């Protein structure tokens, strides 16, 4: 019996006429409905004609999470007085409850994505509702783009609805070709905000780490809320580990029941949360509770202010979840949970002043996540670079390039980026391409059962108590009776079925690896999934073939193994190396097999430790396997190594005589003041023109000692402007020496190209009124005492004779009485000699 009283109480009913008109006219609509209005339950029933008397249609509702998909289907079935599998059913990975008469099917976006790849037309579907599209999950964005393609090219009659409580409605409307925006009035009750920051500063989150002091504070706020308010308490935390820690801190709350809700929670716990409680409850939940159905009885929300989002560390080749500050949009969604049924309150565990600095919306996954699976889906769809897909945000170029490289490495795409037959099969497995490759390629070797078990273990993060040794974690899952072990067994059954086509019955027990120890078979599967993370022990840590270093914990079964395959890793605070969270022991044979595309043997000639190093290296990515000296390296490789040495250690490796140094300084002076055609002789410029001035000497060199024999001055002379004839003016424009009034030829110092220096004894410059100049630049004259020490510096001799000379004369003539100190040096006779010698 249909529960009309419950249906009539849903506020979204008032928006249904506008929504149905939009779908009849445009065929698309954006539905904005606050939490608790019934958009997830009433709208699909009306569009399917199950209530309200409309035409019978087949409706697919896409939800971002399994818990939401199951809950939505059960709620709709209850409203119709039925059980799931009748008029309303659901399909999530590993579970399908659908009957012949099902008209509304709730699926996860991942399931819908797989269905679209198999049947682009969705021939039996009339309407698709993309629920909670504001969360911007990558699968949801991809499904929306594919559905728009289907509607544009194949089925213009397919109706699309993008539904959310808080979203960029105008952006989605543009994406769906100018779809009408339909807004439903909310019936949310007022929610009071209580700001409850910690009394003392806490450390910000880093990676997966959350300051225990913040979690202790959240637990204390939950206790405070229980004491100050009535009703159930819903507490938002970033992840499973934080939920478990806060649950432990809450301890015994007497008659209050504590429930832990997350994507890995048992179905029984998920169902219990969505049913009215007998006792007062504290529900500790991740963001899965932001957008799923109403949790009855909740009047209080405690918000830690944290969330988990995917991130990729391209520099280290690591990807995973990281803890971030939740966005303001998420905060509104969370707070709204307190006002679904009655007035409520939200305790926010941060200061009000911080709120305005939070991001407005969560980061779209397409901007921050690993795009390997997305790139494969786009390639299978026929748009390898995703440039033709209707996406709110385009995928970052660097992330797409990394994704295509990963796909090419497992044979999923061809050089043009198009999906291969192997890639199409990988896309249909419902796994990340890495895990799909491991399943396909290991099943014939280790057996379907073993491959399915390990891949299932890698597809969902195992509990920490299972340990960081993958083989040990597998044994824990086999004997485990927890919720994770139950889900793992269900996924193993699914994977065994899909893997069977890649291994013959004879191979089901394992092919060439049947007799290997189980740890070796487990390691092979892990290495095939993460070939660039195969790592060799190297000086107390492990060096992955990708070039990233990783460390294992003390006491782990991984420590001491010559080789490991790293399945999960992160980077601890303040550490440059990764930390292995889950890995498997392998050997060199497995490493070579798994990372075969990275195996190479080549001549390696490079500059190292101040000389040319020539060797033949067998290398697995960044890991050296074998090294032999190379006696006859190729001349081109040697030349490149020598050039690299000149760049690293400088041109001082050549033989720079004093004459060569002075030539370079003179040329630098001319370049600075006259420009072309005088050459730039800076290090960078000389490196760029090495072919012009350092050949053929460089081609004949084989090692550092040969460089030291090259006369840099003779080589540098090749850069003089001989063709224009200007080279002949070098001595005129930048003479090495200049004749001073005494007749001496004094060397000019060109070390400073802006102002060359002439250092000369003061008496030798008597009678000269004008400062000497070269190339139009006046020299800086250092006038020296008879002992050769600086007595004065001037760039204006006439001014010095008139104003500065008297002070110098007064200071020095008593000290050097045998030297002439005329009163008028501008007219005096210059000399290199003393008065005594002059009298003789």
FIKOLKE-98236 format. One line per 5 residues: number of its first residue (from 1); for each residue x, y, z of C-alpha. Coordinates in steps of 0.02 Angstrom, whole numbers, plus 50000, padded with zeros to 5 digits. Each point is the difference from the previous one (the first is absolute). Layout:
N
NUM = X,Y,Z  ...
END
This chain:
840
1 = 50000,50000,50000  50069,50168,49948  50036,50114,50150  49918,50157,49932  50012,50091,50166
6 = 50190,49989,49996  50007,50045,49815  49885,50150,50021  50111,50068,50140  50153,50016,49887
11 = 50028,50184,49953  50071,49962,49828  49823,49960,49943  49971,50185,49965  50141,50000,49870
16 = 49940,49846,49907  49888,50090,49872  50145,50113,49946  50118,49851,49994  49886,49893,49893
21 = 49965,50149,49884  50187,50027,49979  50029,49818,49956  49855,49999,49878  50064,50156,49916
26 = 50190,50003,50008  50029,49822,50055  50126,50061,50130  49987,50088,50167  50105,50051,50150
31 = 49907,49967,50163  50059,50098,50152  49916,49934,50157  50060,50022,50179  50035,49846,50106
36 = 49847,49910,50063  49881,50059,49863  49982,49829,49917  50097,50028,49839  50083,49830,50016
41 = 49840,49902,50037  49844,50086,49933  50071,50069,49836  50052,49830,49926  49832,49923,50048
46 = 49905,50139,49913  50110,49996,49845  49975,49811,49989  49810,50019,50013  49995,49896,50159
51 = 49911,50141,50092  49906,50149,49933  49925,49914,49849  50132,50046,49871  50055,49890,49855
56 = 50097,49843,50042  50186,50027,49975  50161,49912,50045  50103,50114,50113  50181,49977,50052
61 = 50060,50099,50152  50189,50018,50018  50067,50023,50176  50183,50035,50045  50009,49866,50136
66 = 49940,49823,50031  49924,50043,50168  49895,50138,49920  49946,49889,49854  49940,49859,50113
71 = 49916,50119,50121  49910,50097,49864  49932,49841,49922  49940,49933,50166  49917,50164,50045
76 = 49908,50010,49832  49946,49819,50014  49934,50035,50176  49902,50151,49936  49919,49885,49871
81 = 49964,49866,50131  50120,49880,49916  50169,49919,50025  50154,50042,49894  50000,49901,49840
86 = 49820,50038,49955  49957,50166,49921  50161,50072,50072  50167,49912,50000  50185,50039,50017
91 = 50167,49947,49928  50166,50033,50083  50166,49913,49973  49979,49820,50053  49814,50014,50041
96 = 49847,50010,49888  49819,50001,50057  49893,50028,49846  49844,49909,49936  49907,49986,49836
101 = 49878,50136,50050  50130,50123,50064  49967,50175,49934  50120,50099,50112  50177,49933,50017
106 = 50122,50088,50116  50182,49972,49952  50168,50070,50046  50080,50114,49872  50136,49869,49975
111 = 49871,49869,49952  49916,50121,49880  50168,50040,49921  50031,49816,49966  49825,49982,49929
116 = 50026,50145,49881  50160,49924,49933  49907,49838,49963  49839,50081,49934  50024,50180,49946
121 = 49817,50023,49953  49929,49943,50168  49858,49937,49893  49886,49945,50143  50020,50162,50100
126 = 49887,50153,49982  50067,50115,50137  50166,50014,50092  50011,50097,50163  50176,50050,50054
131 = 49978,50025,50186  50117,50099,50114  50095,50066,49849  50072,50139,50108  50126,49878,50074
136 = 50094,50004,49834  50060,49820,50007  50098,49952,49845  49883,49857,49954  49850,50116,50013
141 = 50079,50134,49890  50048,49866,49873  49825,49924,49999  49923,50171,49972  50116,50033,49852
146 = 49964,49830,49922  49812,50019,50024  50003,50169,49915  50093,49920,49854  49868,49863,49991
151 = 49860,50126,50000  50084,50107,49867  50050,49861,49881  49893,49846,50030  49846,50030,50108
156 = 49933,50177,50004  49847,49934,50092  50103,49945,50152  49954,50113,50145  50136,50061,50120
161 = 49982,50076,50173  50147,50069,50101  49943,50008,50181  50085,50071,50153  49973,50097,50159
166 = 50146,50121,49978  50077,50015,49828  50055,50114,49860  49827,49994,49922  50042,50120,49859
171 = 50157,49902,49956  49903,49838,49988  49864,50086,49900  50129,50060,49873  50078,49827,49993
176 = 49831,49924,49958  49968,50117,49856  49910,50138,50092  49892,49886,50108  49865,50084,50107
181 = 50041,50017,50184  49859,49942,50113  50012,50046,50184  49903,49916,50139  49958,50094,50158
186 = 50079,49921,50152  49913,49950,50158  50157,50001,50103  49983,50056,50179  50112,50135,50073
191 = 50173,49943,50053  50096,50095,50133  50189,50012,49980  50115,49979,50150  50183,50037,49968
196 = 50105,49879,50102  50185,50020,49955  50134,49908,50100  50067,50096,50149  50178,49979,49936
201 = 50064,50001,49820  50007,49832,49913  50112,49948,49858  49922,50009,49827  49967,49835,49911
206 = 50138,49929,49890  49973,49852,49886  49892,49878,50096  50056,50065,50168  49883,50093,50118
211 = 50064,50076,50162  49940,49888,50143  49968,50158,50100  49864,50050,49876  49918,49829,50011
216 = 50001,50011,50189  49918,50170,49985  49866,49932,49882  49961,49862,50125  49982,50130,50138
221 = 49883,50104,49891  49892,49845,49971  49987,49977,50188  49957,50184,50019  49864,49987,49867
226 = 49924,49848,50086  49992,50098,50163  49933,50163,49926  49876,49940,49867  49869,49869,49968
231 = 49994,49877,49856  50126,49893,49910  50172,50069,49957  50078,49982,49827  50188,50031,50003
236 = 50097,50024,49837  50180,49937,49994  50118,49980,49851  50030,49812,50000  49982,49828,50077
241 = 50153,50016,50110  49940,50164,50076  49827,49925,50029  50075,49853,50094  50111,50116,50105
246 = 49858,50115,50050  49890,49849,50039  50136,49939,50116  50014,50171,50083  49814,50007,50031
251 = 50010,49838,50099  49845,49952,50097  49859,50124,49971  49877,49904,50105  49834,49983,49911
256 = 50065,50086,49842  50038,49888,49851  50154,50042,49894  49991,49951,49816  50145,50011,49876
261 = 49942,50035,49822  50111,50003,49846  50011,49919,49830  50076,49843,50076  49873,49981,50140
266 = 49896,49841,49998  49832,50014,49912  49914,49962,50166  50080,50154,50080  49956,50108,49850
271 = 49820,49941,50009  49994,50030,50188  50055,50181,49977  49859,50034,49877  49868,49926,50116
276 = 49930,50086,50157  50102,49955,50153  49932,49929,50160  50134,50083,50105  50084,50168,49979
281 = 50139,49986,49872  50167,50077,49952  50035,49967,49816  50182,50022,49953  50006,50017,49810
286 = 50108,50048,49853  49935,50110,49860  49888,49855,49943  49872,50073,50119  50002,50172,49918
291 = 49890,49954,49853  49915,49834,50037  49825,49988,50069  49941,50076,50162  50070,49925,50159
296 = 49846,50000,50111  50011,50074,50174  50149,50114,49966  49982,50171,50080  50185,50036,50026
301 = 50148,50000,49880  50180,50007,50060  50114,50046,49854  50187,49969,50012  50023,50110,49847
306 = 50107,49870,49910  49974,49895,49844  50098,49879,49892  50037,50037,49818  50107,49908,49871
311 = 50169,50071,49955  50140,49948,49884  50184,50030,50037  50065,49997,49822  50179,50031,50056
316 = 50002,49838,50100  49873,49900,49899  49886,49981,50151  49813,50024,50011  49874,49983,50139
321 = 49887,50094,50117  50053,50151,50101  49917,50094,50142  49943,50177,49961  49892,50135,50076
326 = 49820,49971,49948  49923,50130,49885  49865,50123,50050  49878,49907,49887  50037,49838,50094
331 = 49977,50093,50164  49827,50057,49944  49954,49822,49949  50059,49932,50167  49912,50133,50102
336 = 49839,49969,49905  49994,49824,50069  49955,50072,50169  49844,50087,49931  49921,49861,49897
341 = 49862,49957,50124  49999,50141,50129  50101,50151,50055  50179,49950,50035  50176,50058,50036
346 = 50172,49977,49922  50158,50006,50104  50144,50052,49887  50171,49953,50066  50087,50155,49932
351 = 49995,50187,50029  49873,50109,49912  50141,50109,49933  50070,49849,49905  49838,49962,49912
356 = 50017,50134,49866  50171,49933,49952  49937,49826,49959  49981,49950,49816  49826,50034,49931
361 = 49979,49827,49923  50094,49836,50008  50135,49980,49868  49932,49908,49847  50081,49829,49991
366 = 50047,50029,49819  50118,50137,50059  50090,49904,50137  49978,49812,49976  50093,49865,49905
371 = 49925,50006,49825  50056,49830,49936  49826,49922,50011  49919,50157,49929  50123,50003,49854
376 = 49960,49818,49960  49813,50034,50006  50022,50150,49884  50108,49898,49880  49871,49860,49995
381 = 49866,50131,49968  50099,50058,49849  50066,50165,50069  50178,49962,50063  50043,50176,50056
386 = 49823,50035,50065  49997,50163,49901  49827,49965,49930  49918,49952,50165  49878,50116,50088
391 = 50092,50025,50164  49982,50139,50127  50190,49999,50020  50123,49937,49869  50126,49871,50059
396 = 50174,50071,50038  50121,49968,49858  50139,49933,50109  49887,49877,50090  49929,49939,49833
401 = 50174,49977,49929  50050,49897,50153  49840,49898,49983  50029,49964,49815  50178,49947,50038
406 = 49937,49878,50132  49870,49931,49878  50128,49980,49863  50111,49906,50121  49867,49866,50027
411 = 49950,49992,49816  49831,50082,50026  50024,50136,49868  50096,50013,49838  50127,50139,49960
416 = 49858,50115,49945  49912,49975,50166  49859,49894,49929  49939,49853,50104  50067,49831,49947
421 = 49898,49840,50013  50093,49967,50161  49954,50174,50061  49816,49970,49962  50004,49841,50103
426 = 50087,50091,50143  49865,50133,49999  49864,49869,50019  50075,49921,50156  49936,50131,50122
431 = 50175,50023,50068  50136,50131,49992  50102,49961,49842  50150,49955,50108  49901,49868,50094
436 = 49916,49941,49840  50171,49972,49922  50055,49903,50153  49845,49890,49994  50013,49965,49813
441 = 50186,49967,49995  50021,49904,50163  49849,49884,49987  50084,49883,49873  50156,49991,50110
446 = 49941,49994,50181  49823,49937,49974  49835,50090,49989  49962,49979,50184  50166,50069,50062
451 = 49995,50145,49877  49822,50045,50050  50043,49994,50185  50149,50116,49988  49916,50124,49881
456 = 49847,50006,50113  50116,50040,50146  50081,50141,49899  49835,50074,49940  49946,50060,50173
461 = 50116,50056,50139  50016,49862,50128  49985,50034,50188  50164,50055,50078  50000,49851,50117
466 = 50024,49889,49847  50178,50067,49992  50108,50067,49860  50056,49832,49927  49878,49959,49859
471 = 50022,49812,50020  49963,50014,50186  49850,50113,49964  49933,49869,49880  50008,49866,50135
476 = 49913,50119,50121  49860,50032,49875  49975,49813,49971  49974,49965,50184  49918,50166,50043
481 = 49821,50016,50058  49988,50189,49991  49902,50105,49876  50152,50028,49890  50029,49814,49983
486 = 49819,49977,49950  50012,50131,49863  50167,49927,49946  49925,49827,49976  49857,50073,49897
491 = 50124,50092,49889  50106,49843,49982  49847,49908,49934  49967,50138,49874  50180,50007,49943
496 = 50013,49811,49983  49856,50008,49878  50073,50140,49894  50177,49928,50007  49948,49827,49943
501 = 50005,50053,49816  50186,50042,50015  50054,49829,50064  49959,49828,49936  49931,49872,50125
506 = 50171,49918,50005  50076,50166,50050  49876,50033,50139  50117,49919,50124  50146,50104,49938
511 = 50111,49984,49849  50187,50025,50008  49986,50064,50179  49893,49856,50066  50145,49929,50101
516 = 50060,50167,50065  49973,50048,50182  49842,50100,50031  50098,50156,50047  50081,49995,49827
521 = 49832,49984,49913  49929,50144,50102  50153,50104,49957  49980,49965,49815  49821,50065,49999
526 = 50051,50157,50096  50148,50031,49887  49892,49985,49844  49880,50128,50074  50138,50123,50049
531 = 50150,49963,49888  50080,50170,50023  49994,49973,50189  50104,49842,49998  50144,50047,50115
536 = 50173,49935,50040  50086,50013,50169  50129,50138,49990  50095,50069,50149  49869,49978,50136
541 = 49851,50050,49893  49922,49940,49839  50018,50080,49829  49849,49979,49889  50024,49981,49813
546 = 49908,50166,49986  50144,50083,50092  49905,50030,50163  50077,49941,50163  49895,49914,50130
551 = 50024,49937,50177  49918,49854,50089  49953,49996,50183  50103,49910,50132  49937,49827,50039
556 = 49909,49973,49837  50017,49842,49897  50058,50110,49857  50159,50058,50087  50156,49916,49935
561 = 49922,49938,49838  50115,50033,49851  49850,50051,49894  49822,50056,50039  49849,50059,49901
566 = 49921,50155,50079  49810,50000,49989  49957,50145,50117  50116,50137,50058  49991,50176,50067
571 = 50122,50136,50051  50011,50036,50188  50014,50178,50065  50175,50069,49978  50064,49849,49904
576 = 50071,50000,49824  49975,49813,49977  49836,49907,49982  49940,49882,50136  49939,49828,49950
581 = 49826,49966,50066  49971,49838,49905  50122,49898,49898  50053,49826,49951  50165,49908,49996
586 = 50058,49962,49822  50161,49945,49918  50099,50064,49852  49915,49879,49881  49829,50070,50046
591 = 50066,50177,49989  50066,49969,49824  49837,49919,49946  49883,50132,50072  50099,50152,49943
596 = 50062,49926,49837  49956,50159,49903  50125,50094,50109  50141,49875,49976  50142,50061,49891
601 = 50184,49975,49971  50096,50145,49931  50166,50085,49991  50005,50133,50133  50131,50133,49981
606 = 49984,50147,50118  50098,50124,50103  50013,49937,50178  50120,50038,50143  50097,50123,49893
611 = 50036,49890,49848  49921,49898,49861  49920,49840,50062  49970,49872,49863  49909,49838,50036
616 = 49872,49877,49933  49850,49998,50117  49853,49882,50012  49865,50102,50082  49822,49976,50059
621 = 49941,50178,49999  50103,50090,50132  50067,49837,50073  50168,49936,49939  50004,49812,49977
626 = 50174,49973,49927  50145,50113,49953  50154,49965,49892  50138,50121,49947  49988,50065,49822
631 = 50170,50002,49917  49954,50080,49833  49858,50123,50030  49923,50087,49851  50079,50169,49957
636 = 49832,50088,50002  49962,49935,50175  50173,50051,50062  49981,50173,49925  49830,50021,50085
641 = 50075,49946,50166  50144,50124,49982  49878,50139,49960  49901,49954,50154  50160,50007,50101
646 = 50037,50174,49934  49825,50052,50051  50012,49922,50173  50179,50041,50047  50027,50153,49891
651 = 50113,50052,49858  50144,49998,50123  50025,49819,49947  50090,50072,49848  50178,50071,50006
656 = 49979,50185,50029  50168,50087,49990  50014,50178,50063  49997,50057,49819  49840,49902,49966
661 = 49916,50074,50154  50047,50175,49942  49932,49968,49825  49834,49945,50072  49992,50154,50110
666 = 50040,50116,49853  49863,49919,49895  49875,50016,50143  50044,50186,50010  49972,50027,49814
671 = 49837,49902,50005  49937,50106,50145  50038,50167,49916  49995,49969,49812  49888,49846,49985
676 = 50000,49908,49834  50105,49937,49916  50102,49973,50158  49953,49829,50075  49912,49965,50164
681 = 50128,49902,50102  49894,49962,50154  49995,49817,50055  49824,49976,49932  50042,50077,49832
686 = 50160,49900,49982  49906,49839,50038  49870,50045,49869  50135,50028,49866  50116,49860,50048
691 = 50000,49932,49822  50072,50164,49937  50146,50025,50116  50045,49836,50086  50010,49886,49851
696 = 50095,49897,49946  50087,49988,50169  49841,49945,50089  49966,49858,49877  50174,49930,50032
701 = 49980,50006,50190  49953,49843,50096  50021,50047,50182  50029,50145,50120  50187,49998,49972
706 = 49970,50032,49815  49896,50154,50041  50142,50067,50107  50114,49996,49848  49887,50109,49891
711 = 50068,50178,49983  49844,50102,50039  50076,50162,49931  50043,49922,49831  49824,49926,49991
716 = 49919,50162,50054  50084,50095,49860  49887,49907,49878  49854,50106,50060  50081,50165,49949
721 = 49906,50088,49859  50118,49948,49862  49870,50003,49862  49959,50184,50024  50181,50051,50020
726 = 49967,50070,50173  50115,49871,50078  50148,50101,49939  49945,50146,50110  50011,49904,50163
731 = 50166,50080,50048  49935,50171,49949  49836,49990,50094  50053,49899,50152  50191,50003,50005
736 = 50084,49884,50121  50121,50141,50049  50001,50188,49987  50150,50120,49991  50000,50127,50143
741 = 50092,50169,49999  50158,49923,50076  50014,49886,49848  49957,49844,50098  49876,49878,49924
746 = 49879,49958,50139  49877,49853,49993  49816,50043,50012  49896,49894,50120  49833,49955,49916
751 = 49931,49895,50144  49854,50120,50020  49930,50021,49823  49908,50157,50051  50156,50096,50051
756 = 50175,49932,49958  50140,50047,50119  50171,50075,49964  50116,49978,50151  50153,50113,49978
761 = 50123,50093,50110  49947,50180,50028  50164,50078,49936  49980,49912,49832  49839,50096,49966
766 = 50069,50177,50028  49957,50118,49858  49846,49904,49942  49841,50101,50019  49872,49884,49918
771 = 49954,49830,50071  50048,49859,49880  49854,49912,49914  49973,49839,49900  49853,49975,49882
776 = 49934,50166,50062  49998,49944,50182  50110,50096,50123  50114,49888,50102  49992,49997,50188
781 = 50177,50054,50045  50077,49927,50158  50144,50119,50041  50132,49905,50097  50131,50057,50125
786 = 50186,49970,49961  49979,49837,50096  49859,49945,49886  49861,50025,50127  49838,50091,49953
791 = 50013,50184,50038  49846,50063,49908  49864,49943,49879  49926,50113,49868  49907,49998,49837
796 = 50037,50187,49974  50187,50041,50001  49978,50186,49972  49889,50015,50153  50119,49893,50103
801 = 50153,50107,49957  49903,50154,50051  49914,49939,50159  50061,49833,50062  50186,50002,49965
806 = 50047,50122,50139  49941,49883,50137  50091,49852,49922  50159,50104,49980  49993,50058,50180
811 = 49981,49821,50063  50129,49914,49891  50146,50117,49960  50072,49984,50175  49994,49812,49984
816 = 50074,49997,49825  50118,50152,49993  50104,49934,49855  49848,50006,49883  49941,50159,49917
821 = 49848,50086,50077  49975,50157,49893  49873,50129,50051  49921,49998,49826  49993,49819,49941
826 = 49895,50044,49846  50153,50085,49922  50138,49898,50082  50113,49878,49910  49942,49819,50020
831 = 50130,49877,50062  50029,49821,50054  50156,50051,50101  50048,50083,50166  50070,50178,50020
836 = 50173,49930,50035  50005,49908,49837  49933,50153,49907  50143,50107,50071  50130,49878,49936
END
